[in-house]
Amino acid sequence: MTMIPISAGPRLDGRVALVTGGMGGIGRAVCATLAEAGAKVLATDLQEDRAWLDATPGVAFLRHDVTSSAETDAVLDRVAAEHGRLDILILCAGSIARTPLADSTDEEWQSILDVNLMGVVNPLRKAYPMMVQQGGGKVVALGSIAAKIGGVAAGPAYVAAKSAVHGLMKWVAKAGAQHGVYANTVAPGPVETPMWQTVTGRAPPSANGSVPLGRFGQPEDIAQAILFLCSPASNWITGTVLDVNGGMLMD
């Protein structure tokens, strides 16, 4: 069994981190935060924002469709060949739909499950054994408050997919503990991102009585929680779902 180190500071100097969905609203904040903490960050996504990347030191881009197992394997093979290891895997890729159950289609269910669930499974199938072999690593997946309370603005397909992610990460945490592989989930409440604005069909939301702390989340709120869970500061935490929601759910 790998000896688990005592918790230390939140620096990531020298670590190699891969962030799926790295060009999304939360993904960009995660990439920038990890790079500021000293990590070499590889952001993967379907589309590249060159201007943002040029303005964000320490972040490189790899085109990657998380729904493709072959493409995912190729990306992780490249990471292993070029960097020799993968210390941190952050799973941020996601899509959302709010269609009611009776109106939902097979195609929508498949699309939501492909991105939100298989988009976690595909990287893990390759990265988890890599981390076991190298003696450890940290995995953080983006879950959702929707998986814990049955949805906020999302429909049943999204709720089901995120619930599966919560359970999968607990399996990885149990299996990986003896090998020094950590697995945790961050479950955000509503966060002001382009995806949230798209699904709600409105301008950025204003907080109301549903959020005790008085505002909706910003991507940086989620990024700092992820930094904690993928850094040495959380060396005695695995298998948890960290709620980051302004007090909407007090569990």
RAPE-V354052 format. One record per residue. N is the residue number from 1. PHI is phi in whole degrees, 0 to 359 (none if undefined). D_LAST is the distance of its C-alpha to the last C-alpha in whole Angstrom. Layout:
# RAPE-V354052
N_PHI_D_LAST ; N_PHI_D_LAST
This chain:
# RAPE-V354052
1_none_32 ; 2_293_31 ; 3_287_31 ; 4_275_28 ; 5_287_28 ; 6_290_27 ; 7_300_24 ; 8_221_26 ; 9_288_27 ; 10_273_25 ; 11_281_29 ; 12_236_30 ; 13_304_33 ; 14_83_35 ; 15_272_32 ; 16_258_33 ; 17_236_30 ; 18_245_30 ; 19_238_28 ; 20_281_28 ; 21_64_28 ; 22_290_29 ; 23_261_31 ; 24_282_28 ; 25_299_26 ; 26_287_23 ; 27_303_26 ; 28_298_28 ; 29_297_26 ; 30_295_25 ; 31_301_28 ; 32_296_29 ; 33_294_27 ; 34_294_28 ; 35_295_31 ; 36_297_31 ; 37_276_30 ; 38_108_33 ; 39_280_32 ; 40_270_34 ; 41_253_32 ; 42_247_33 ; 43_265_32 ; 44_246_32 ; 45_188_33 ; 46_280_35 ; 47_232_36 ; 48_255_37 ; 49_251_37 ; 50_297_40 ; 51_298_40 ; 52_294_37 ; 53_297_37 ; 54_297_40 ; 55_268_39 ; 56_236_36 ; 57_299_37 ; 58_89_36 ; 59_241_35 ; 60_249_37 ; 61_242_37 ; 62_229_37 ; 63_289_37 ; 64_197_35 ; 65_259_34 ; 66_293_31 ; 67_280_32 ; 68_260_35 ; 69_294_35 ; 70_294_38 ; 71_293_38 ; 72_296_35 ; 73_300_37 ; 74_295_39 ; 75_297_37 ; 76_288_36 ; 77_298_39 ; 78_295_40 ; 79_300_38 ; 80_296_39 ; 81_291_42 ; 82_272_42 ; 83_240_40 ; 84_82_40 ; 85_191_36 ; 86_223_33 ; 87_270_30 ; 88_223_27 ; 89_235_26 ; 90_247_24 ; 91_253_23 ; 92_251_23 ; 93_299_25 ; 94_196_24 ; 95_217_25 ; 96_221_24 ; 97_215_25 ; 98_238_25 ; 99_299_27 ; 100_298_26 ; 101_304_27 ; 102_294_30 ; 103_261_32 ; 104_286_30 ; 105_247_33 ; 106_302_33 ; 107_295_34 ; 108_293_31 ; 109_303_29 ; 110_297_31 ; 111_297_30 ; 112_293_27 ; 113_292_26 ; 114_300_29 ; 115_283_27 ; 116_280_23 ; 117_259_24 ; 118_294_27 ; 119_292_27 ; 120_263_25 ; 121_299_27 ; 122_301_30 ; 123_297_29 ; 124_295_28 ; 125_301_30 ; 126_265_33 ; 127_285_31 ; 128_301_29 ; 129_296_33 ; 130_299_34 ; 131_292_31 ; 132_301_32 ; 133_295_35 ; 134_275_35 ; 135_99_33 ; 136_147_30 ; 137_169_28 ; 138_234_24 ; 139_240_23 ; 140_230_20 ; 141_252_19 ; 142_272_18 ; 143_265_15 ; 144_192_14 ; 145_302_11 ; 146_302_13 ; 147_288_13 ; 148_258_9 ; 149_238_11 ; 150_90_14 ; 151_111_16 ; 152_244_16 ; 153_243_20 ; 154_267_20 ; 155_270_22 ; 156_294_22 ; 157_297_23 ; 158_294_21 ; 159_300_18 ; 160_295_20 ; 161_296_21 ; 162_291_17 ; 163_298_16 ; 164_296_19 ; 165_298_18 ; 166_304_15 ; 167_292_17 ; 168_300_20 ; 169_294_19 ; 170_292_17 ; 171_298_21 ; 172_299_22 ; 173_298_20 ; 174_292_22 ; 175_292_25 ; 176_272_26 ; 177_303_24 ; 178_290_28 ; 179_254_29 ; 180_79_27 ; 181_262_26 ; 182_264_22 ; 183_217_20 ; 184_224_16 ; 185_234_15 ; 186_254_14 ; 187_248_12 ; 188_285_13 ; 189_276_13 ; 190_301_17 ; 191_237_19 ; 192_286_23 ; 193_228_25 ; 194_303_28 ; 195_295_26 ; 196_296_23 ; 197_295_26 ; 198_294_28 ; 199_287_26 ; 200_274_25 ; 201_66_29 ; 202_209_29 ; 203_292_29 ; 204_311_26 ; 205_290_24 ; 206_254_24 ; 207_292_20 ; 208_223_20 ; 209_295_18 ; 210_284_15 ; 211_242_14 ; 212_305_14 ; 213_278_15 ; 214_88_18 ; 215_203_19 ; 216_279_18 ; 217_285_18 ; 218_247_21 ; 219_307_22 ; 220_294_22 ; 221_299_18 ; 222_284_18 ; 223_298_21 ; 224_292_20 ; 225_294_17 ; 226_294_19 ; 227_305_22 ; 228_302_20 ; 229_285_19 ; 230_258_22 ; 231_253_24 ; 232_296_25 ; 233_295_22 ; 234_242_20 ; 235_289_22 ; 236_237_20 ; 237_231_17 ; 238_208_17 ; 239_77_16 ; 240_262_12 ; 241_246_10 ; 242_270_10 ; 243_278_8 ; 244_231_11 ; 245_213_11 ; 246_69_12 ; 247_96_9 ; 248_299_10 ; 249_234_6 ; 250_250_4 ; 251_259_0
